[in-house]
Amino acid sequence: QVQLVESGGGLVQTGGSLRLSCAASGRTFSSYTMGWFRQAPGKQRELVADITSGGSTDYTDSVKGRFTISRDNAKNTVYLQMNSLKPEDTAVYYCNARIAVLVRGTGSWGQGTQVTVSS
């Protein structure tokens, strides 16, 4: 099972930017689909973006054009660049790793990192 450690969260004003990082253990990082999910207080965890082993990406509609997911297989790291942040982006952001045959939302999870966007 892969171990995941997120970093890069914090407090930012509306319109600001943050970059989240997720470092993964193990030698098979390149074979995983990596994702970022978020959970706001009182809401269900939702997918923000994911990236396959082949580099294909998918985003939830609310972040398209503002967020970019990328991966560096040499560093076993996945990133989430978040621009033009809005108060509604405030949530705990979780990194996820899964093999392709698993259903989205399953697999291994990091501990989460808080992102707070002030208005």
C-alpha positions, 0 to 999 in steps of 0.5 A: 500500500502506498503512503501519501503525505500532502503539503502546501495548504494554508490561508490565502485571499480570494484570487490568490494561488497555492500549490499542493504537493503529495509525496508518495512512497513505493517504487510503483508510483508511475503506475497509479492514477493520482487524484486530489479530493476535497471535503468542506465542513458538512459536505461530502468528499468530492473529486477535484482532479485526477491524472492517470499513469498516462497523463490524462487529466480530469477536473470537476467543473468548478475548478476547470481553468483555475486548477492544474494537476500534474505529476513528476514520476521521478520524484514520486510526487503529484501537484495541484496548482490552484489559481484564482482561488475562491472562498468556496474552495475552502476545504481539506484537500486529500491526495489519493492513489489508486490502481486503474482497476479500482473505482474512483474514490477508493485506494490509498489516502493522505492525511489531508491539508487545509486550504482556507480562502478568505473573502 
